């Protein structure tokens, strides 16, 4: 990119989910026209963009329509085929690049990239056939599909060699990564943004709680981390982004082990669920950074102005009283101070489906935490 794409131009996003929706909102606030490519006629992002190209991600006619409208295009989820991004890049500016997204789509490539960067990750082995001999020191472990896994899907615990064959069969004998199970103290994430000129900024380190493999709670500032560990996580995430010339917003998830050491878990080439709080608690959100990185605008270090907790709102909340969907008690919830409700416009609640999120802000971490616990109780979310 040689010059900034200025407001008034059209920005495109491949993928019509909630991350695309929030990108569209951020771009529109800055004066950009927006276009979404997604096959779903009722996609959350497609319903709010100026243009919705309803087509499959590999449909050349749809991709061509997107390039004809857009000065620059990004992606909202990592499973967009890299071939689609390569096609787009032949006709307009695309960030992140197909090569970056391809690494993040494959756990084996991702872990190899961490190793090249000198960033530790869990001991692991790539499983491609049932004849492979697995080092018993990797057990107990988690068997994960190399591709298309998210929110705890495509993962099976493995306690012994006898379990491994059964687990691999249950995953369709797809290429997998067997990852040693480690003694975890907590989970954290770092969101960085990098420009084509190499400028790097980051959001504060986020502390996360997962339930059933799905992010449930994010707290910022991370309450249980030393300043030194925060610096180490930020430096590792920035080095990972720089090492493959990444442009855009990148989230790197880390495990903090019980001995205090830090290891990389996985990365996402896009804004991340754990960064949603930034819309309400920072002067620049992760979606503002995504727009700036895509357009070549200056990246300015975000400032967190309020302590915050983010609670994911899953379809379970609508279905808690039976098969008939019932709206959660929004009125009582919004009577609490510091409530910021974000619903994604999804028409059908389903168990485990992300329907929205709630950000609770406060003047300090103690106040925000206490109010978030009250909100969780009203919604029927287990205390944390």
VOBA-1610 file (N, C-alpha, C; in pm, whole numbers, padded with zeros to 5 digits, always signed):
BEGIN
Unk+00085-00119+00000Unk+00000+00000+00000Unk+00088+00124+00000Unk+00065+00215-00094Unk+00150+00334-00106Unk+00083+00460-00053Unk-00049+00459-00037Unk-00120+00576+00013Unk-00241+00531+00093Unk-00284+00615+00186Unk-00400+00581+00267Unk-00526+00575+00182Unk-00609+00474+00208Unk-00743+00467+00151Unk-00832+00557+00237Unk-00877+00667+00183Unk-00943+00770+00263Unk-01093+00744+00276Unk-01155+00799+00382Unk-01300+00786+00398Unk-01375+00827+00273Unk-01484+00754+00248Unk-01559+00769+00124Unk-01538+00653+00030Unk-01421+00587+00043Unk-01395+00467-00036Unk-01473+00350+00023Unk-01478+00240-00051Unk-01550+00121-00005Unk-01451+00018+00046Unk-01478-00033+00166Unk-01400-00139+00227Unk-01483-00267+00227Unk-01419-00378+00195Unk-01489-00505+00190Unk-01444-00598+00300Unk-01531-00690+00338Unk-01497-00793+00435Unk-01554-00925+00386Unk-01472-01028+00389Unk-01514-01163+00351Unk-01559-01233+00478Unk-01686-01266+00485Unk-01744-01326+00604Unk-01846-01233+00666Unk-01962-01288+00699Unk-02073-01204+00743Unk-02114-01221+00888Unk-02027-01277+00972Unk-02061-01297+01113Unk-02050-01172+01196Unk-02051-01190+01328Unk-02051-01074+01419Unk-01923-00994+01410Unk-01810-01057+01383Unk-01685-00982+01370Unk-01691-00891+01248Unk-01749-00941+01139Unk-01769-00856+01022Unk-01865-00744+01050Unk-01969-00771+01128Unk-02068-00669+01163Unk-02002-00554+01240Unk-01916-00589+01336Unk-01851-00486+01416Unk-01746-00410+01336Unk-01680-00479+01242Unk-01590-00409+01150Unk-01668-00310+01065Unk-01783-00352+01012Unk-01866-00264+00930Unk-01907-00140+01009Unk-01951-00159+01133Unk-01990-00045+01216Unk-01874+00052+01235Unk-01755-00001+01263Unk-01638+00085+01284Unk-01602+00160+01156Unk-01606+00092+01042Unk-01573+00156+00915Unk-01675+00264+00879Unk-01802+00237+00904Unk-01906+00334+00873Unk-01895+00458+00960Unk-01857+00441+01087Unk-01837+00557+01174Unk-01729+00648+01119Unk-01629+00590+01051Unk-01518+00667+00997Unk-01546+00717+00856Unk-01667+00693+00805Unk-01706+00750+00677Unk-01683+00662+00556Unk-01653+00533+00579Unk-01632+00441+00467Unk-01763+00376+00425Unk-01774+00346+00297Unk-01879+00260+00245Unk-01832+00116+00268Unk-01926+00025+00291Unk-01887-00112+00327Unk-01957-00214+00238Unk-01887-00324+00214Unk-01943-00434+00136Unk-01903-00565+00204Unk-01995-00659+00207Unk-01973-00790+00271Unk-01998-00899+00169Unk-01911-00998+00165Unk-01935-01119+00087Unk-01962-01234+00182Unk-02081-01291+00171Unk-02121-01403+00257Unk-02238-01474+00190Unk-02242-01608+00196Unk-02351-01680+00130Unk-02486-01670+00200Unk-02488-01629+00327Unk-02612-01623+00405Unk-02685-01492+00379Unk-02810-01499+00334Unk-02886-01378+00305Unk-02917-01299+00430Unk-02910-01363+00549Unk-02940-01295+00675Unk-02817-01285+00765Unk-02699-01279+00706Unk-02578-01272+00789Unk-02575-01143+00869Unk-02524-01147+00994Unk-02520-01027+01077Unk-02452-00907+01011Unk-02340-00930+00942Unk-02269-00819+00877Unk-02340-00775+00750Unk-02390-00871+00673Unk-02458-00838+00549Unk-02580-00751+00570Unk-02644-00765+00685Unk-02767-00689+00713Unk-02739-00543+00745Unk-02614-00509+00780Unk-02584-00370+00816Unk-02490-00301+00718Unk-02431-00377+00625Unk-02339-00317+00527Unk-02418-00245+00417Unk-02349-00155+00347Unk-02413-00088+00234Unk-02443-00187+00122Unk-02351-00282+00101Unk-02368-00381-00005Unk-02344-00520+00052Unk-02429-00614+00011Unk-02410-00753+00050Unk-02400-00836-00077Unk-02283-00890-00103Unk-02264-00981-00215Unk-02292-01122-00163Unk-02406-01176-00199Unk-02446-01307-00147Unk-02388-01414-00239Unk-02275-01472-00197Unk-02206-01570-00279Unk-02115-01653-00190Unk-02081-01771-00237Unk-01986-01857-00169Unk-01847-01791-00172Unk-01764-01829-00075Unk-01632-01766-00063Unk-01540-01797-00181Unk-01567-01903-00256Unk-01485-01937-00372Unk-01556-01907-00504Unk-01667-01838-00498Unk-01742-01803-00619Unk-01673-01685-00690Unk-01615-01712-00806Unk-01535-01608-00873Unk-01619-01488-00914Unk-01744-01512-00951Unk-01829-01399-00987Unk-01854-01309-00867Unk-01882-01371-00752Unk-01902-01292-00631Unk-01776-01220-00588Unk-01663-01288-00593Unk-01536-01226-00557Unk-01504-01110-00651Unk-01535-01127-00778Unk-01512-01018-00874Unk-01600-00899-00842Unk-01725-00923-00806Unk-01813-00812-00767Unk-01755-00735-00649Unk-01698-00809-00553Unk-01640-00744-00435Unk-01522-00656-00476Unk-01434-00706-00562Unk-01318-00627-00602Unk-01358-00505-00686Unk-01467-00516-00760Unk-01512-00403-00841Unk-01563-00289-00754Unk-01610-00320-00635Unk-01661-00216-00545Unk-01555-00161-00450Unk-01456-00245-00414Unk-01375-00215-00296Unk-01234-00168-00330Unk-01187-00074-00247Unk-01047-00031-00255Unk-00958-00123-00174Unk-01013-00188-00072Unk-00936-00279+00014Unk-01032-00378+00078Unk-00982-00498+00105Unk-01067-00606+00159Unk-00993-00675+00272Unk-01069-00714+00375Unk-01016-00792+00485Unk-01104-00915+00506Unk-01071-00994+00607Unk-01150-01113+00639Unk-01191-01108+00785Unk-01305-01172+00816Unk-01353-01170+00954Unk-01337-01304+01024Unk-01295-01408+00952Unk-01267-01534+01019Unk-01160-01611+00942Unk-01087-01697+01013Unk-00967-01754+00953Unk-00995-01867+00857Unk-01118-01918+00853Unk-01147-02030+00765Unk-01196-01988+00627Unk-01188-01860+00594Unk-01205-01818+00455Unk-01095-01885+00373Unk-01128-01953+00264Unk-01023-02020+00186Unk-00914-01923+00143Unk-00789-01962+00163Unk-00678-01877+00122Unk-00684-01849-00028Unk-00738-01944-00107Unk-00750-01923-00252Unk-00839-01803-00283Unk-00941-01781-00203Unk-01029-01664-00224Unk-00953-01535-00201Unk-00869-01532-00098Unk-00791-01412-00069Unk-00686-01387-00177Unk-00629-01493-00231Unk-00533-01475-00341Unk-00601-01418-00465Unk-00722-01466-00493Unk-00797-01413-00608Unk-00825-01264-00587Unk-00870-01228-00469Unk-00899-01087-00440Unk-00774-01002-00451Unk-00661-01054-00402Unk-00537-00976-00399Unk-00483-00947-00538Unk-00527-01023-00637Unk-00485-00995-00774Unk-00555-00874-00832Unk-00660-00825-00761Unk-00742-00716-00814Unk-00753-00596-00720Unk-00728-00615-00590Unk-00735-00502-00496Unk-00647-00534-00376Unk-00631-00437-00287Unk-00546-00456-00169Unk-00619-00546-00069Unk-00549-00646-00015Unk-00606-00741+00081Unk-00514-00751+00202Unk-00570-00741+00320Unk-00494-00761+00443Unk-00587-00819+00550Unk-00541-00925+00619Unk-00411-00990+00607Unk-00400-01070+00478Unk-00275-01102+00440Unk-00248-01173+00316Unk-00289-01319+00328Unk-00316-01380+00211Unk-00357-01520+00208Unk-00254-01610+00278Unk-00126-01580+00262Unk-00022-01663+00321Unk-00027-01658+00474Unk-00057-01543+00529Unk-00071-01531+00675Unk-00191-01611+00724Unk-00304-01596+00656Unk-00426-01665+00696Unk-00407-01816+00684Unk-00336-01862+00581Unk-00313-02005+00562Unk-00238-02066+00681Unk-00143-01993+00738Unk-00072-02042+00855Unk-00167-02056+00974Unk-00252-01956+00994Unk-00344-01958+01108Unk-00456-02060+01091Unk-00480-02107+00968Unk-00584-02206+00943Unk-00542-02347+00982Unk-00414-02368+01000Unk-00361-02503+01019Unk-00278-02508+01147Unk-00322-02587+01243Unk-00253-02590+01372Unk-00108-02637+01359Unk-00081-02727+01266Unk+00056-02774+01249Unk+00145-02662+01196Unk+00097-02589+01095Unk+00174-02476+01042Unk+00189-02367+01148Unk+00084-02347+01225Unk+00086-02245+01330Unk+00193-02275+01434Unk+00199-02400+01479Unk+00299-02435+01579Unk+00440-02430+01521Unk+00453-02465+01394Unk+00583-02452+01329Unk+00626-02305+01322Unk+00528-02216+01301Unk+00560-02073+01298Unk+00604-02025+01436Unk+00535-02069+01542Unk+00577-02032+01677Unk+00722-02077+01700Unk+00755-02199+01656Unk+00890-02250+01676Unk+00993-02165+01602Unk+00961-02124+01478Unk+01053-02039+01402Unk+01075-01906+01472Unk+00972-01859+01541Unk+00981-01730+01612Unk+01053-01743+01745Unk+01079-01866+01790Unk+01139-01885+01920Unk+01042-01865+02034Unk+00911-01876+02005Unk+00808-01862+02109Unk+00764-02002+02149Unk+00780-02040+02276Unk+00747-02177+02318Unk+00598-02208+02299Unk+00568-02333+02262Unk+00431-02384+02261Unk+00432-02523+02322Unk+00317-02584+02339Unk+00310-02715+02404Unk+00381-02821+02321Unk+00449-02917+02384Unk+00504-03031+02310Unk+00392-03100+02231Unk+00419-03139+02108Unk+00312-03190+02022Unk+00369-03279+01913Unk+00278-03348+01844Unk+00314-03427+01726Unk+00200-03415+01626Unk+00237-03415+01498Unk+00136-03412+01391Unk+00096-03556+01361Unk-00036-03581+01357Unk-00089-03716+01333Unk-00150-03719+01194Unk-00094-03801+01107Unk-00147-03813+00971Unk-00181-03957+00934Unk-00140-04054+01015Unk-00174-04194+00987Unk-00176-04271+01118Unk-00250-04385+01121Unk-00260-04460+01246Unk-00140-04550+01269Unk-00043-04547+01176Unk+00080-04623+01196Unk+00186-04544+01272Unk+00161-04416+01296Unk+00263-04334+01359Unk+00286-04377+01504Unk+00412-04376+01542Unk+00449-04408+01679Unk+00455-04278+01758Unk+00379-04273+01865Unk+00370-04150+01945Unk+00452-04165+02072Unk+00534-04067+02098Unk+00614-04063+02220Unk+00521-04060+02340Unk+00535-04156+02428Unk+00446-04165+02544Unk+00456-04043+02635Unk+00566-03965+02621Unk+00580-03846+02705Unk+00480-03736+02667Unk+00414-03750+02551Unk+00311-03653+02512Unk+00178-03679+02583Unk+00162-03796+02645Unk+00035-03832+02708Unk+00038-03801+02857Unk-00078-03763+02913Unk-00208-03737+02850Unk-00204-03612+02762Unk-00296-03609+02664Unk-00290-03503+02564Unk-00429-03467+02515Unk-00433-03369+02425Unk-00555-03332+02353Unk-00528-03354+02205Unk-00615-03430+02138Unk-00605-03448+01994Unk-00694-03343+01927Unk-00633-03261+01841Unk-00704-03150+01778Unk-00693-03162+01626Unk-00804-03143+01556Unk-00795-03138+01411Unk-00704-03023+01370Unk-00623-03046+01267Unk-00530-02942+01224Unk-00604-02823+01165Unk-00721-02847+01107Unk-00795-02741+01041Unk-00939-02739+01090Unk-01002-02621+01080Unk-01146-02602+01100Unk-01194-02627+01242Unk-01105-02617+01340Unk-01148-02629+01478Unk-01164-02493+01543Unk-01272-02473+01621Unk-01291-02348+01693Unk-01391-02372+01805Unk-01387-02287+01909Unk-01480-02296+02022Unk-01489-02438+02078Unk-01373-02504+02089Unk-01371-02638+02148Unk-01410-02749+02054Unk-01449-02718+01932Unk-01487-02822+01835Unk-01359-02885+01778Unk-01371-03012+01738Unk-01258-03080+01679Unk-01148-03111+01778Unk-01184-03136+01905Unk-01085-03165+02009Unk-01133-03282+02093Unk-01044-03377+02120Unk-01078-03495+02199Unk-00966-03522+02298Unk-00998-03538+02428Unk-00893-03573+02524Unk-00843-03716+02501Unk-00714-03735+02518Unk-00651-03866+02499Unk-00567-03895+02624Unk-00603-04005+02693Unk-00532-04040+02815Unk-00420-04140+02791Unk-00437-04227+02690Unk-00342-04336+02669Unk-00330-04367+02520Unk-00234-04454+02486Unk-00218-04495+02347Unk-00345-04562+02297Unk-00413-04636+02384Unk-00536-04704+02343Unk-00645-04605+02304Unk-00646-04489+02368Unk-00748-04387+02337Unk-00723-04320+02202Unk-00596-04318+02160Unk-00560-04236+02046Unk-00630-04280+01917Unk-00632-04410+01891Unk-00694-04460+01769Unk-00843-04428+01767Unk-00910-04448+01881Unk-01053-04418+01890Unk-01079-04270+01870Unk-00995-04187+01931Unk-01012-04041+01917Unk-00993-03997+01774Unk-00892-04054+01707Unk-00865-04015+01568Unk-00981-04057+01478Unk-01036-04176+01503Unk-01153-04221+01427Unk-01270-04124+01447Unk-01289-04079+01570Unk-01402-03988+01600Unk-01389-03854+01529Unk-01265-03818+01490Unk-01240-03694+01418Unk-01229-03716+01267Unk-01276-03832+01223Unk-01281-03859+01080Unk-01146-03889+01018Unk-01049-03929+01100Unk-00914-03960+01052Unk-00852-03843+00976Unk-00893-03723+01012Unk-00835-03602+00952Unk-00697-03578+01010Unk-00618-03498+00939Unk-00487-03458+00993Unk-00509-03386+01126Unk-00431-03424+01226Unk-00449-03372+01361Unk-00315-03335+01424Unk-00326-03261+01532Unk-00211-03233+01618Unk-00242-03292+01756Unk-00152-03374+01805Unk-00162-03428+01941Unk-00079-03339+02031Unk-00144-03273+02126Unk-00078-03171+02208Unk-00076-03214+02354Unk+00040-03216+02412Unk+00054-03257+02552Unk-00029-03168+02642Unk-00102-03230+02734Unk-00180-03154+02831Unk-00086-03102+02940Unk-00093-02974+02966Unk+00000-02910+03059Unk-00076-02854+03179Unk-00009-02837+03292Unk-00075-02781+03412Unk-00094-02630+03398Unk-00216-02589+03368Unk-00243-02448+03340Unk-00282-02373+03467Unk-00234-02251+03476Unk-00277-02161+03583Unk-00387-02068+03533Unk-00371-02018+03408Unk-00471-01929+03351Unk-00447-01915+03201Unk-00545-01854+03134Unk-00537-01830+02991Unk-00543-01679+02966Unk-00459-01632+02874Unk-00457-01489+02842Unk-00451-01473+02690Unk-00473-01352+02645Unk-00459-01323+02502Unk-00407-01182+02483Unk-00342-01163+02369Unk-00289-01032+02332Unk-00335-01001+02190Unk-00391-00883+02171Unk-00433-00838+02039Unk-00338-00729+01994Unk-00274-00753+01879Unk-00183-00655+01820Unk-00237-00613+01685Unk-00200-00493+01644Unk-00230-00445+01509Unk-00099-00400+01446Unk-00081-00438+01319Unk+00042-00402+01248Unk+00006-00343+01113Unk+00071-00234+01077Unk+00046-00168+00949Unk+00140-00221+00842Unk+00111-00187+00716Unk+00198-00226+00605Unk+00336-00162+00619Unk+00343-00049+00690Unk+00472+00018+00712Unk+00549-00041+00830Unk+00489-00141+00899Unk+00556-00206+01010Unk+00527-00146+01145Unk+00434-00051+01154Unk+00399+00009+01282Unk+00317-00091+01363Unk+00349-00104+01492Unk+00283-00201+01580Unk+00222-00133+01701Unk+00098-00169+01735Unk+00035-00127+01859Unk-00036-00248+01918Unk-00078-00237+02043Unk-00145-00351+02106Unk-00248-00302+02207Unk-00347-00387+02231Unk-00441-00366+02339Unk-00382-00421+02469Unk-00438-00384+02585Unk-00390-00442+02710Unk-00406-00594+02709Unk-00323-00663+02787Unk-00332-00808+02797Unk-00465-00846+02862Unk-00530-00947+02804Unk-00663-00989+02849Unk-00654-01125+02920Unk-00725-01139+03031Unk-00730-01267+03101Unk-00865-01331+03071Unk-00863-01459+03031Unk-00982-01524+02978Unk-01020-01648+03059Unk-01150-01674+03063Unk-01205-01796+03121Unk-01289-01865+03014Unk-01254-01991+02985Unk-01332-02071+02890Unk-01417-02173+02964Unk-01534-02199+02909Unk-01620-02306+02959Unk-01665-02389+02840Unk-01644-02522+02850Unk-01677-02613+02741Unk-01611-02570+02611Unk-01489-02515+02621Unk-01413-02476+02504Unk-01453-02343+02442Unk-01552-02274+02500Unk-01600-02147+02448Unk-01564-02036+02547Unk-01513-01925+02496Unk-01481-01813+02584Unk-01606-01768+02659Unk-01596-01759+02791Unk-01709-01718+02873Unk-01690-01578+02929Unk-01569-01549+02980Unk-01544-01421+03048Unk-01405-01372+03009Unk-01394-01242+02982Unk-01265-01176+02966Unk-01259-01061+03065Unk-01146-01049+03134Unk-01127-00941+03231Unk-01002-00862+03194Unk-01017-00727+03194Unk-00907-00639+03158Unk-00911-00516+03250Unk-00803-00479+03315Unk-00671-00539+03310Unk-00671-00682+03365Unk-00582-00765+03313Unk-00569-00903+03360Unk-00528-00900+03508Unk-00611-00955+03597Unk-00588-00932+03741Unk-00475-01013+03802Unk-00434-01124+03740Unk-00343-01217+03806Unk-00206-01226+03740Unk-00169-01123+03665Unk-00042-01127+03593Unk+00053-01020+03643Unk+00179-01054+03651Unk+00281-00955+03685Unk+00306-00865+03565Unk+00363-00750+03590Unk+00399-00659+03481Unk+00499-00724+03387Unk+00590-00804+03442Unk+00691-00870+03359Unk+00627-00971+03265Unk+00528-01046+03313Unk+00462-01145+03229Unk+00377-01076+03121Unk+00315-00964+03156Unk+00241-00887+03055Unk+00335-00843+02944Unk+00450-00789+02981Unk+00547-00743+02880Unk+00594-00860+02793Unk+00618-00974+02856Unk+00663-01091+02780Unk+00558-01134+02678Unk+00431-01134+02718Unk+00324-01175+02627Unk+00311-01078+02510Unk+00317-00948+02538Unk+00306-00848+02432Unk+00423-00861+02335Unk+00544-00874+02389Unk+00662-00885+02303Unk+00656-01010+02215Unk+00607-01121+02272Unk+00596-01244+02193Unk+00493-01227+02081Unk+00378-01166+02112Unk+00274-01147+02010Unk+00323-01055+01899Unk+00393-00948+01937Unk+00444-00856+01836Unk+00550-00924+01748Unk+00634-01004+01810Unk+00738-01075+01732Unk+00674-01174+01634Unk+00568-01243+01678Unk+00498-01336+01590Unk+00440-01262+01470Unk+00381-01145+01493Unk+00324-01066+01382Unk+00433-01017+01288Unk+00540-00966+01345Unk+00648-00912+01260Unk+00716-01020+01178Unk+00726-01138+01233Unk+00808-01242+01171Unk+00752-01292+01039Unk+00619-01277+01016Unk+00570-01311+00883Unk+00501-01192+00815Unk+00552-01073+00851Unk+00513-00949+00781Unk+00362-00932+00780Unk+00301-00957+00895Unk+00156-00953+00907Unk+00104-00809+00898Unk-00008-00790+00830Unk-00077-00661+00826Unk-00221-00683+00868Unk-00265-00611+00971Unk-00401-00623+01020Unk-00401-00645+01170Unk-00513-00695+01220Unk-00528-00727+01363Unk-00504-00876+01382Unk-00422-00909+01479Unk-00387-01048+01509Unk-00403-01071+01659Unk-00471-01181+01694Unk-00481-01219+01836Unk-00398-01343+01859Unk-00315-01340+01962Unk-00238-01457+02003Unk-00285-01497+02143Unk-00329-01622+02155Unk-00371-01676+02285Unk-00254-01750+02348Unk-00238-01730+02477Unk-00130-01793+02553Unk-00186-01869+02672Unk-00110-01972+02714Unk-00132-02037+02842Unk-00024-01989+02939Unk-00066-01958+03061Unk+00030-01938+03170Unk+00029-02066+03251Unk+00144-02132+03262Unk+00153-02259+03334Unk+00166-02234+03484Unk+00147-02340+03559Unk+00151-02326+03705Unk+00289-02287+03755Unk+00393-02313+03676Unk+00527-02270+03718Unk+00557-02126+03677Unk+00456-02057+03619Unk+00472-01917+03581Unk+00522-01895+03441Unk+00554-02002+03367Unk+00603-01986+03230Unk+00489-01961+03133Unk+00525-01906+03018Unk+00427-01864+02917Unk+00449-01944+02791Unk+00340-02002+02736Unk+00350-02072+02608Unk+00237-02026+02517Unk+00266-02021+02387Unk+00165-01983+02288Unk+00070-02099+02265Unk-00058-02069+02255Unk-00159-02171+02227Unk-00197-02168+02079Unk-00259-02059+02036Unk-00299-02045+01896Unk-00315-01898+01863Unk-00336-01869+01734Unk-00355-01730+01694Unk-00469-01720+01593Unk-00527-01601+01585Unk-00638-01575+01494Unk-00606-01451+01412Unk-00616-01460+01278Unk-00579-01347+01191Unk-00694-01248+01172Unk-00741-01193+01283Unk-00861-01110+01281Unk-00883-01057+01423Unk-00980-00965+01441Unk-01022-00934+01577Unk-01072-01059+01648Unk-01079-01054+01779Unk-01103-01174+01858Unk-01209-01148+01964Unk-01280-01254+01998Unk-01385-01245+02100Unk-01334-01179+02229Unk-01210-01209+02266Unk-01157-01154+02392Unk-01129-01005+02384Unk-01134-00946+02264Unk-01110-00803+02250Unk-01235-00719+02236Unk-01353-00780+02250Unk-01477-00704+02230Unk-01494-00592+02332Unk-01442-00611+02452Unk-01454-00509+02556Unk-01399-00374+02509Unk-01304-00377+02414Unk-01236-00255+02372Unk-01331-00153+02308Unk-01446-00199+02258Unk-01544-00106+02200Unk-01590-00006+02306Unk-01608-00053+02430Unk-01665+00030+02535Unk-01563+00077+02638Unk-01447+00012+02645Unk-01352+00043+02753Unk-01224+00108+02704Unk-01207+00125+02572Unk-01085+00185+02518Unk-01120+00298+02423Unk-01025+00390+02402Unk-01053+00499+02308Unk-01041+00456+02163Unk-00974+00343+02138Unk-00973+00281+02006Unk-01003+00133+02024Unk-01103+00082+01955Unk-01136-00060+01967Unk-01051-00143+01871Unk-01058-00275+01888Unk-00986-00362+01795Unk-01040-00347+01652Unk-01164-00307+01637Unk-01221-00288+01503Unk-01177-00155+01442Unk-01160-00054+01525Unk-01099+00070+01477Unk-00957+00042+01425Unk-00882-00040+01499Unk-00747-00074+01457Unk-00749-00155+01327Unk-00849-00242+01311Unk-00861-00320+01189Unk-00883-00228+01068Unk-00971-00128+01084Unk-00995-00033+00975Unk-00868+00045+00944Unk-00800+00092+01048Unk-00678+00172+01027Unk-00568+00090+00958Unk-00548-00033+01002Unk-00445-00116+00941Unk-00477-00145+00795Unk-00604-00171+00765Unk-00645-00203+00628Unk-00629-00083+00535Unk-00656+00036+00586Unk-00657+00155+00500Unk-00524+00228+00497Unk-00429+00187+00580Unk-00301+00257+00584Unk-00303+00381+00670Unk-00406+00399+00751Unk-00410+00513+00844Unk-00311+00487+00958Unk-00275+00593+01029Unk-00181+00580+01140Unk-00238+00490+01249Unk-00152+00406+01305Unk-00190+00325+01421Unk-00145+00397+01547Unk-00239+00425+01634Unk-00211+00494+01760Unk-00236+00395+01873Unk-00150+00396+01974Unk-00164+00301+02084Unk-00297+00323+02155Unk-00384+00221+02165Unk-00512+00238+02235Unk-00491+00264+02384Unk-00583+00339+02440Unk-00580+00370+02583Unk-00705+00314+02648Unk-00688+00229+02750Unk-00804+00178+02823Unk-00845+00280+02927Unk-00968+00328+02917Unk-01013+00432+03010Unk-01103+00378+03122Unk-01147+00251+03112Unk-01234+00193+03215Unk-01196+00047+03235Unk-01199+00004+03362Unk-01185-00139+03387Unk-01305-00210+03325Unk-01286-00334+03279Unk-01394-00399+03206Unk-01392-00550+03221Unk-01513-00608+03217Unk-01530-00752+03200Unk-01627-00774+03086Unk-01597-00873+03002Unk-01685-00909+02892Unk-01744-01047+02920Unk-01877-01059+02908Unk-01945-01187+02923Unk-02004-01226+02788Unk-01974-01345+02742Unk-02036-01395+02619Unk-02181-01433+02647Unk-02269-01401+02555Unk-02411-01436+02565Unk-02440-01543+02462Unk-02452-01667+02510Unk-02476-01781+02422Unk-02626-01810+02411Unk-02661-01882+02307Unk-02801-01917+02285Unk-02863-01992+02400Unk-02780-02055+02484Unk-02830-02125+02602Unk-02918-02035+02689Unk-02886-01906+02695Unk-02961-01813+02781Unk-03105-01799+02734Unk-03127-01806+02603Unk-03261-01796+02546Unk-03340-01926+02566Unk-03267-02038+02578Unk-03331-02170+02581Unk-03327-02232+02720Unk-03293-02153+02819Unk-03275-02207+02955Unk-03404-02259+03015Unk-03518-02210+02968Unk-03647-02249+03027Unk-03723-02349+02940Unk-03652-02413+02846Unk-03718-02512+02761Unk-03685-02489+02616Unk-03756-02562+02529Unk-03729-02555+02386Unk-03776-02424+02325Unk-03876-02360+02384Unk-03924-02233+02330Unk-03830-02120+02373Unk-03779-02046+02275Unk-03685-01938+02307Unk-03754-01828+02387Unk-03689-01784+02494Unk-03741-01678+02580Unk-03633-01571+02596Unk-03670-01446+02580Unk-03573-01337+02592Unk-03520-01325+02735Unk-03389-01310+02751Unk-03334-01284+02884Unk-03388-01152+02941Unk-03373-01129+03072Unk-03431-01011+03137Unk-03349-00885+03112Unk-03356-00833+02990Unk-03273-00719+02952Unk-03300-00596+03038Unk-03427-00572+03072Unk-03461-00452+03150Unk-03390-00449+03284Unk-03393-00560+03356Unk-03327-00568+03487Unk-03176-00558+03470Unk-03126-00618+03364Unk-02982-00614+03339Unk-02935-00471+03314Unk-03007-00399+03230Unk-02965-00265+03191Unk-02988-00162+03302Unk-03053-00202+03410Unk-03066-00113+03525Unk-02938-00109+03607Unk-02847-00203+03584Unk-02719-00202+03654Unk-02625-00100+03591Unk-02538-00038+03670Unk-02445+00062+03613Unk-02337-00003+03528Unk-02294+00067+03424Unk-02182+00022+03344Unk-02214-00089+03246Unk-02344-00108+03213Unk-02384-00216+03122Unk-02377-00169+02976Unk-02314-00251+02890Unk-02310-00224+02745Unk-02350-00353+02675Unk-02471-00356+02622Unk-02526-00477+02561Unk-02503-00473+02410Unk-02448-00581+02357Unk-02424-00594+02213Unk-02489-00724+02166Unk-02594-00714+02087Unk-02657-00831+02026Unk-02626-00830+01878Unk-02606-00948+01820Unk-02547-00959+01687Unk-02649-00971+01575Unk-02777-00967+01606Unk-02878-00974+01501Unk-02898-01115+01446Unk-02858-01217+01520Unk-02881-01355+01477Unk-03025-01393+01508Unk-03090-01454+01412Unk-03235-01473+01421Unk-03274-01594+01505Unk-03186-01692+01518Unk-03222-01816+01585Unk-03121-01849+01695Unk-03164-01848+01823Unk-03073-01891+01929Unk-03054-02042+01927Unk-02930-02086+01944Unk-02899-02229+01954Unk-02799-02249+02067Unk-02800-02367+02125Unk-02708-02396+02234Unk-02565-02376+02186Unk-02486-02300+02261Unk-02347-02276+02228Unk-02324-02170+02122Unk-02432-02115+02064Unk-02416-02014+01959Unk-02396-01877+02022Unk-02297-01802+01974Unk-02272-01668+02027Unk-02376-01571+01971Unk-02464-01527+02058Unk-02573-01437+02018Unk-02538-01291+02044Unk-02443-01268+02134Unk-02404-01132+02169Unk-02302-01134+02280Unk-02272-01016+02330Unk-02186-01008+02447Unk-02227-00889+02531Unk-02185-00893+02654Unk-02212-00786+02750Unk-02078-00737+02803Unk-02054-00608+02793Unk-01934-00549+02854Unk-01977-00469+02975Unk-01915-00497+03087Unk-01941-00424+03212Unk-01819-00337+03240Unk-01839-00207+03244Unk-01728-00116+03273Unk-01747-00055+03411Unk-01636-00012+03470Unk-01642+00050+03601Unk-01519+00136+03626Unk-01521+00214+03733Unk-01408+00302+03762Unk-01284+00227+03808Unk-01302+00100+03853Unk-01189+00017+03896Unk-01227-00129+03880Unk-01129-00216+03891Unk-01153-00358+03866Unk-01248-00420+03968Unk-01240-00377+04094Unk-01326-00434+04197Unk-01473-00403+04167Unk-01502-00279+04131Unk-01640-00239+04101Unk-01692-00311+03978Unk-01612-00315+03873Unk-01655-00381+03749Unk-01680-00530+03774Unk-01592-00594+03851Unk-01607-00736+03879Unk-01735-00763+03957Unk-01763-00684+04058Unk-01883-00704+04140Unk-02009-00686+04056Unk-02012-00585+03971Unk-02129-00561+03888Unk-02146-00672+03786Unk-02035-00722+03731Unk-02043-00832+03635Unk-02099-00958+03700Unk-02066-00982+03825Unk-02121-01098+03895Unk-02273-01083+03913Unk-02319-00962+03940Unk-02463-00938+03951Unk-02531-00964+03816Unk-02468-00917+03709Unk-02523-00938+03575Unk-02530-01087+03543Unk-02424-01160+03578Unk-02422-01304+03552Unk-02535-01374+03627Unk-02558-01335+03752Unk-02665-01395+03829Unk-02802-01368+03767Unk-02825-01247+03720Unk-02952-01214+03654Unk-02974-01297+03527Unk-02864-01324+03456Unk-02875-01397+03329Unk-02873-01548+03347Unk-02839-01594+03467Unk-02828-01737+03488Unk-02694-01794+03444Unk-02593-01707+03434Unk-02457-01751+03402Unk-02385-01786+03531Unk-02314-01899+03534Unk-02246-01943+03655Unk-02144-01838+03698Unk-02132-01822+03830Unk-02035-01726+03884Unk-01894-01765+03844Unk-01803-01669+03847Unk-01665-01692+03802Unk-01568-01631+03902
//
